[in-house]
């Protein structure tokens, strides 16, 4: 991969965000670095990117080792489906796991985090459609699930994440973003937890729609790289 146009792309994205977001709404940009070389990641970091996201443990770890050797202060997000047999490595290497989708996984993450004296930050992944999305928590179960997670000492639920189903018309994502934003507000109101602040919605094709519908974190790959 040639690291061309990354600076121009980041500048354009930031200008776009400035033009559509509300003044008080800070939007955190997570650069999705799956299949992206270490050199291109460094170029993105030079452009002010502070968060990177990976979906495969085995691909992420060599990059992280190089980043750590450079003493680069970068926040690492896991954004893919996390299998239980990869949970230990995820806890050891990622700051935020965006795809918590079961109590079983929450308990496994808790166990590994406790062993290394860490509280693992997580987002709850929302299932948007039974027919389309295999992973995630059913929206009708979100309060029950969140309440159970509050009793698990070595994980900390920071908010919600959703992946809108693929469509040729990105406007189709809007309904899913609206629904997830309403769930986010409902959980905040019901539990009044000051740590519950993150709503991760939107990718390269639909991030402008997501931000307009309340996202304060977006996950962009091709739009940057």
C-alpha positions as a Markdown table, in Angstrom:
| # | Residue | x | y | z |
|---|---|---|---|---|
| 1 | Unk | 0.0 | 0.0 | 0.0 |
| 2 | Unk | 1.4 | 3.4 | -1.0 |
| 3 | Unk | 0.9 | 6.0 | 1.7 |
| 4 | Unk | -0.4 | 8.7 | -0.7 |
| 5 | Unk | -3.1 | 11.3 | 0.0 |
| 6 | Unk | -3.4 | 10.4 | 3.7 |
| 7 | Unk | -2.8 | 14.0 | 4.9 |
| 8 | Unk | -5.2 | 15.4 | 2.3 |
| 9 | Unk | -7.9 | 12.8 | 3.3 |
| 10 | Unk | -7.6 | 13.5 | 7.0 |
| 11 | Unk | -7.8 | 17.3 | 6.4 |
| 12 | Unk | -10.9 | 16.8 | 4.3 |
| 13 | Unk | -12.6 | 14.5 | 6.9 |
| 14 | Unk | -11.9 | 17.0 | 9.7 |
| 15 | Unk | -13.3 | 19.9 | 7.5 |
| 16 | Unk | -16.4 | 17.8 | 6.8 |
| 17 | Unk | -16.9 | 17.0 | 10.5 |
| 18 | Unk | -16.5 | 20.7 | 11.4 |
| 19 | Unk | -19.2 | 21.6 | 8.8 |
| 20 | Unk | -21.8 | 19.0 | 10.1 |
| 21 | Unk | -21.3 | 18.5 | 13.8 |
| 22 | Unk | -22.9 | 20.6 | 16.5 |
| 23 | Unk | -20.4 | 23.0 | 18.2 |
| 24 | Unk | -20.5 | 21.1 | 21.4 |
| 25 | Unk | -20.3 | 17.6 | 19.9 |
| 26 | Unk | -16.7 | 16.4 | 19.7 |
| 27 | Unk | -16.3 | 13.5 | 17.3 |
| 28 | Unk | -13.5 | 11.1 | 17.9 |
| 29 | Unk | -11.9 | 9.7 | 14.7 |
| 30 | Unk | -10.7 | 6.1 | 14.8 |
| 31 | Unk | -8.6 | 5.1 | 11.9 |
| 32 | Unk | -9.3 | 1.5 | 10.9 |
| 33 | Unk | -5.9 | 0.1 | 10.0 |
| 34 | Unk | -6.9 | -3.4 | 8.9 |
| 35 | Unk | -4.6 | -4.3 | 5.9 |
| 36 | Unk | -2.8 | -1.0 | 6.3 |
| 37 | Unk | 1.0 | -1.0 | 6.5 |
| 38 | Unk | 2.9 | 0.3 | 9.6 |
| 39 | Unk | 4.3 | 3.1 | 7.4 |
| 40 | Unk | 0.9 | 4.3 | 6.5 |
| 41 | Unk | -0.3 | 4.2 | 10.1 |
| 42 | Unk | 2.7 | 6.3 | 11.1 |
| 43 | Unk | 1.7 | 8.8 | 8.4 |
| 44 | Unk | -1.8 | 9.0 | 9.7 |
| 45 | Unk | -0.5 | 9.6 | 13.3 |
| 46 | Unk | 1.6 | 12.4 | 12.0 |
| 47 | Unk | -1.6 | 14.0 | 10.7 |
| 48 | Unk | -3.1 | 14.0 | 14.2 |
| 49 | Unk | -4.8 | 10.7 | 14.3 |
| 50 | Unk | -4.8 | 9.4 | 17.9 |
| 51 | Unk | -7.0 | 6.3 | 17.7 |
| 52 | Unk | -6.5 | 3.2 | 15.6 |
| 53 | Unk | -8.7 | 0.2 | 15.2 |
| 54 | Unk | -8.0 | -3.4 | 14.2 |
| 55 | Unk | -10.3 | -6.4 | 13.8 |
| 56 | Unk | -7.8 | -9.3 | 13.8 |
| 57 | Unk | -5.5 | -9.9 | 16.7 |
| 58 | Unk | -2.8 | -11.7 | 14.6 |
| 59 | Unk | -2.6 | -8.8 | 12.2 |
| 60 | Unk | -2.6 | -6.1 | 14.9 |
| 61 | Unk | 0.1 | -7.4 | 17.2 |
| 62 | Unk | 3.2 | -6.9 | 14.9 |
| 63 | Unk | 2.1 | -3.4 | 14.2 |
| 64 | Unk | 1.5 | -2.7 | 17.9 |
| 65 | Unk | 5.0 | -3.9 | 18.7 |
| 66 | Unk | 6.5 | -1.5 | 16.2 |
| 67 | Unk | 4.3 | 1.4 | 17.5 |
| 68 | Unk | 5.3 | 0.6 | 21.1 |
| 69 | Unk | 9.0 | 0.6 | 20.1 |
| 70 | Unk | 8.5 | 4.1 | 18.8 |
| 71 | Unk | 6.8 | 5.1 | 22.1 |
| 72 | Unk | 3.9 | 6.4 | 20.1 |
| 73 | Unk | 1.0 | 7.4 | 22.4 |
| 74 | Unk | -1.9 | 5.8 | 20.4 |
| 75 | Unk | -5.3 | 4.5 | 21.7 |
| 76 | Unk | -5.9 | 1.0 | 20.3 |
| 77 | Unk | -9.4 | -0.2 | 19.6 |
| 78 | Unk | -10.6 | -3.8 | 18.8 |
| 79 | Unk | -13.5 | -3.4 | 16.4 |
| 80 | Unk | -14.1 | -6.9 | 15.0 |
| 81 | Unk | -16.0 | -9.9 | 16.4 |
| 82 | Unk | -14.0 | -11.2 | 19.4 |
| 83 | Unk | -13.8 | -14.9 | 19.8 |
| 84 | Unk | -13.3 | -16.1 | 23.4 |
| 85 | Unk | -10.0 | -17.8 | 22.6 |
| 86 | Unk | -8.6 | -14.4 | 21.5 |
| 87 | Unk | -9.9 | -12.6 | 24.6 |
| 88 | Unk | -6.6 | -12.9 | 26.6 |
| 89 | Unk | -4.6 | -11.2 | 23.8 |
| 90 | Unk | -7.3 | -8.6 | 23.3 |
| 91 | Unk | -7.1 | -7.6 | 27.0 |
| 92 | Unk | -3.4 | -7.5 | 27.0 |
| 93 | Unk | -3.1 | -5.3 | 23.9 |
| 94 | Unk | -6.2 | -3.2 | 23.3 |
| 95 | Unk | -7.4 | -0.1 | 25.2 |
| 96 | Unk | -11.1 | -0.3 | 24.1 |
| 97 | Unk | -13.0 | -3.4 | 22.9 |
| 98 | Unk | -15.8 | -2.1 | 20.8 |
| 99 | Unk | -17.6 | -5.4 | 20.2 |
| 100 | Unk | -18.8 | -6.8 | 23.5 |
| 101 | Unk | -21.7 | -9.0 | 22.5 |
| 102 | Unk | -22.4 | -11.6 | 25.3 |
| 103 | Unk | -22.2 | -12.1 | 29.0 |
| 104 | Unk | -19.9 | -15.1 | 28.5 |
| 105 | Unk | -17.4 | -12.8 | 26.7 |
| 106 | Unk | -17.8 | -10.1 | 29.4 |
| 107 | Unk | -16.9 | -12.7 | 32.1 |
| 108 | Unk | -13.9 | -14.0 | 30.1 |
| 109 | Unk | -12.6 | -10.5 | 29.6 |
| 110 | Unk | -13.1 | -9.8 | 33.3 |
| 111 | Unk | -11.1 | -12.8 | 34.3 |
| 112 | Unk | -8.1 | -12.0 | 32.1 |
| 113 | Unk | -8.2 | -8.3 | 33.0 |
| 114 | Unk | -8.3 | -9.2 | 36.7 |
| 115 | Unk | -5.1 | -11.3 | 36.3 |
| 116 | Unk | -3.1 | -8.3 | 35.0 |
| 117 | Unk | -4.7 | -5.7 | 37.3 |
| 118 | Unk | -6.6 | -3.9 | 34.5 |
| 119 | Unk | -10.1 | -2.7 | 34.1 |
| 120 | Unk | -11.0 | -3.4 | 30.4 |
| 121 | Unk | -12.9 | -0.6 | 28.7 |
| 122 | Unk | -15.7 | -1.9 | 26.3 |
| 123 | Unk | -18.5 | -0.8 | 24.2 |
| 124 | Unk | -21.7 | -2.9 | 23.8 |
| 125 | Unk | -22.3 | -3.9 | 20.2 |
| 126 | Unk | -26.0 | -3.5 | 19.2 |
| 127 | Unk | -27.6 | -6.0 | 16.9 |
| 128 | Unk | -29.5 | -4.1 | 14.3 |
| 129 | Unk | -31.3 | -6.8 | 12.4 |
| 130 | Unk | -31.8 | -10.5 | 13.3 |
| 131 | Unk | -31.7 | -11.5 | 9.7 |
| 132 | Unk | -28.6 | -9.4 | 8.8 |
| 133 | Unk | -26.4 | -9.2 | 11.9 |
| 134 | Unk | -25.3 | -12.3 | 13.7 |
| 135 | Unk | -23.4 | -10.6 | 16.5 |
| 136 | Unk | -24.5 | -8.0 | 19.0 |
| 137 | Unk | -27.0 | -7.5 | 21.8 |
| 138 | Unk | -30.7 | -7.4 | 20.9 |
| 139 | Unk | -31.9 | -3.8 | 21.5 |
| 140 | Unk | -34.8 | -5.0 | 23.7 |
| 141 | Unk | -32.2 | -6.7 | 26.0 |
| 142 | Unk | -29.8 | -3.8 | 26.3 |
| 143 | Unk | -30.8 | -2.5 | 29.7 |
| 144 | Unk | -30.7 | -6.0 | 31.2 |
| 145 | Unk | -27.3 | -6.7 | 29.6 |
| 146 | Unk | -25.9 | -3.3 | 30.7 |
| 147 | Unk | -27.1 | -3.8 | 34.3 |
| 148 | Unk | -25.4 | -7.2 | 34.4 |
| 149 | Unk | -22.2 | -5.8 | 33.1 |
| 150 | Unk | -22.2 | -3.2 | 35.9 |
| 151 | Unk | -21.7 | -6.0 | 38.4 |
| 152 | Unk | -18.6 | -7.3 | 36.6 |
| 153 | Unk | -15.7 | -5.5 | 38.3 |
| 154 | Unk | -12.9 | -5.6 | 35.8 |
| 155 | Unk | -14.8 | -4.4 | 32.7 |
| 156 | Unk | -16.1 | -0.9 | 32.3 |
| 157 | Unk | -18.9 | -0.2 | 29.8 |
| 158 | Unk | -18.1 | 3.2 | 28.0 |
| 159 | Unk | -21.1 | 3.2 | 25.6 |
| 160 | Unk | -22.6 | 1.6 | 22.5 |
| 161 | Unk | -21.3 | 0.6 | 19.1 |
| 162 | Unk | -23.3 | -0.3 | 15.9 |
| 163 | Unk | -22.4 | -1.5 | 12.4 |
| 164 | Unk | -25.2 | -0.6 | 9.9 |
| 165 | Unk | -25.9 | -3.3 | 7.4 |
| 166 | Unk | -24.3 | -2.9 | 4.0 |
| 167 | Unk | -26.4 | -1.1 | 1.4 |
| 168 | Unk | -25.7 | 0.5 | -1.9 |
| 169 | Unk | -27.7 | 3.5 | -0.5 |
| 170 | Unk | -25.9 | 4.8 | 2.6 |
| 171 | Unk | -29.0 | 6.7 | 3.5 |
| 172 | Unk | -30.4 | 3.3 | 4.6 |
| 173 | Unk | -28.1 | 3.5 | 7.6 |
| 174 | Unk | -29.9 | 6.5 | 9.1 |
| 175 | Unk | -32.7 | 4.4 | 10.7 |
| 176 | Unk | -30.2 | 2.2 | 12.4 |
| 177 | Unk | -28.2 | 5.2 | 13.7 |
| 178 | Unk | -31.4 | 6.9 | 15.0 |
| 179 | Unk | -32.5 | 3.7 | 16.8 |
| 180 | Unk | -29.0 | 3.3 | 18.4 |
| 181 | Unk | -28.9 | 6.9 | 19.4 |
| 182 | Unk | -32.3 | 6.5 | 21.2 |
| 183 | Unk | -31.0 | 3.4 | 23.0 |
| 184 | Unk | -27.9 | 5.3 | 24.0 |
| 185 | Unk | -30.0 | 8.2 | 25.5 |
| 186 | Unk | -32.3 | 5.7 | 27.2 |
| 187 | Unk | -29.5 | 3.9 | 28.9 |
| 188 | Unk | -27.8 | 7.1 | 30.0 |
| 189 | Unk | -31.1 | 8.4 | 31.5 |
| 190 | Unk | -31.9 | 5.1 | 33.2 |
| 191 | Unk | -28.5 | 4.5 | 34.8 |
| 192 | Unk | -26.9 | 7.9 | 35.1 |
| 193 | Unk | -23.4 | 6.6 | 34.8 |
| 194 | Unk | -21.0 | 9.4 | 34.0 |
| 195 | Unk | -18.6 | 6.8 | 32.4 |
| 196 | Unk | -21.2 | 5.9 | 29.7 |
| 197 | Unk | -20.3 | 8.5 | 27.1 |
| 198 | Unk | -19.3 | 6.9 | 23.8 |
| 199 | Unk | -21.6 | 6.3 | 20.8 |
| 200 | Unk | -19.5 | 4.6 | 18.0 |
| 201 | Unk | -21.4 | 4.7 | 14.7 |
| 202 | Unk | -20.5 | 5.3 | 11.1 |
| 203 | Unk | -17.8 | 4.1 | 8.7 |
| 204 | Unk | -16.2 | 5.6 | 5.6 |
| 205 | Unk | -19.4 | 5.6 | 3.5 |
| 206 | Unk | -22.0 | 6.7 | 6.1 |
| 207 | Unk | -20.1 | 8.6 | 8.7 |
| 208 | Unk | -21.6 | 12.0 | 7.9 |
| 209 | Unk | -25.1 | 10.5 | 8.4 |
| 210 | Unk | -23.9 | 8.9 | 11.7 |
| 211 | Unk | -22.6 | 12.2 | 13.0 |
| 212 | Unk | -25.8 | 14.0 | 12.1 |
| 213 | Unk | -27.7 | 11.3 | 14.1 |
| 214 | Unk | -25.6 | 11.7 | 17.2 |
| 215 | Unk | -22.4 | 9.7 | 16.8 |
| 216 | Unk | -19.4 | 11.0 | 18.8 |
| 217 | Unk | -17.0 | 8.3 | 17.5 |
| 218 | Unk | -16.6 | 7.2 | 13.9 |
| 219 | Unk | -14.5 | 4.4 | 12.4 |
| 220 | Unk | -12.9 | 5.2 | 9.1 |
| 221 | Unk | -10.7 | 3.0 | 6.9 |
| 222 | Unk | -10.8 | 3.7 | 3.2 |
| 223 | Unk | -11.8 | 7.3 | 3.7 |
| 224 | Unk | -8.3 | 7.8 | 5.2 |
| 225 | Unk | -6.1 | 5.2 | 3.5 |
